[in-house]
Amino acid sequence: MGDFPHSVLFCCDHNAVRSPMAEAMMKKFYGQRAYVQSAGVRNDMEVDGFSVAVCQELGIELARHRSRSFEEMKEWGDDLSQFDLIIALSPASQRMALELTRHFHLDIEYWPILDPTGLGESREHKLSAYRQARDQIRDRMIARFGTPTAGEAGE
């Protein structure tokens, strides 16, 4: 698994919580080393405010993220077969990514990341669940891609 990919697509259910966090972290940690995008099985939600908040804690801007689905990416001219690596963060997105491998040779990894959306009653409990998901993504990312090259990541 050691090679650093030229392009990575993170995907989850709605492109509103986990995959936007992963996309933003990858860009922050590794700068221009890879082309990075994210998509959802569906695009029926805007980026989640709790995701924005927990990413801000790491100095990562997420508020301007525009959610998109696999279908929209294709409509906008993104060739999904051009990604070196697709990382699915939810079972539904893993199934969607595997469907793409019927037509293209793609490397797919599944990272089972907690879906924090239904967890916690109070704001602090909800933030705690989102932090847990964020930290799971960060830990998997560093284990997979190595120590962040934060110097160039601020661009």
N, C-alpha and C positions, 0 to 999 in steps of 0.2 A: 504493500500500500504506500510505499514511501515517496513515489514521484509526486512532485507538485504539479497540479493540473494547470493548463492554460485557461480553462474556462469551467466555471462551476454554476450549476443551477440548484438552488435550495427550494424545496417544495413542501407544502403542508396543505391543510384543508381549505383555508380561506385567504391565504396570503395577507393575514392581518395580525398574527401574533408571533408564531415561531419562525417562519421563513423570513419575514422582514428583519427580525432580530439577527438571524444567522447571516443574511446578506450584508447588513450594516456592520456587524462584527468582523466579518471576513475582510471587508473593504478597509475598516479601521486598522485591523491587525496586520494585514499583508499588503496594503496599498495597491499598487498597480501590477503586482505579480500575476494576478489572474483576473480575467473578465468574470464578474459575478452578477448574477441576477437571481430573482426569486419569483415563484408563481404558486398559485393555489389550484386545487381541483375546481373550486368555484371562486368567483369574485362577487361576493354578496355582502361584504363588510368593508368598512374603512379600517385603516391601521388602528389597532387597539390602544387606547390611552394609557393603560397600565404598561404595555410594552414600551411605549414612548418614555414613560417615567423611569422604568428600570434601566433602559439603555442610556438615558441622560446621566444616571449615576456613574456610568463608565465614560462619560464624555462622548457618547455616540448619538448623533442626530438621527431621529427616526420620524419626526413629525411630518416631513415633506414626502414620505413614502407614499406612492400611489399603488394600491392593490391591483393585481392582475391575475388572470387565470391562464392556464395552458392554452386555451382556445384563443384568448386575446393576444397572447404572445405570437401565436401563429398568424393571426389576422394582421398584426403590426409588423410582420416580416421577420420575426425572430425564427431562425431555423433551429429547432430543438435538437436536431441531429448533430449540430456543430459543438455542443457542449461535451467536454471531455468527461465530465463527472456530474451525475445528478445525485443529490443527497436528499432523500425523503425523510421527513421528520414526523410523519404520521402514517398509519396503515393505509388510508385511502390514497394518499399521494404516492405511496410505494406501489400500489396497484396501478395507478395512472402511469407512473414512470416505467413499470414493467411492461405495460401495454405498448409503450413507445419502442421497446426493444424488439417487438415483433417486426418492426420495419427498419430499425437502425441498430447498429452495434453501439451500445452505450454502456458505460460503467455506472452502476447504480449501487449506492450504499444506503442502508437503512439505519438511521440513528433514532431509537425510540425515545423521543423527548416528551416529557410531561406536557399535557394540554392543561394549562392553568385556568382556562376561562370559567369553569364552573366551580372553582375552589375558593373557599374563604367567605366569611360573612362580612367582616369589617374591611375597611380600606387597607389596614395594615396587614391583615391576613391574606388579602388578595395580592398585595404587593409582594408578600413573602413567597407566594406560589409562583408569581411571575419571575421573581429573582431566582427561584429554584430552576425554572425552565431555562432562563438566560444562562445560568451558571453551568447547567448540563450541556448546553450548546457550546459555550466557551471551552469547557473541559474537553469535550469530544474534538473540537476544532484544533486545539493546541496538541492533543494526542495525535491527531491525523496529519496536521500540516506543520507542526513544530512551533518553536518559540516565535511569538509575534515580532515582526520587524517594524516596531512602532515608530521608528524614526521617520520613515517615508509614509507611514499610514495616516498622517494628519492631513493629507491633501484632499 
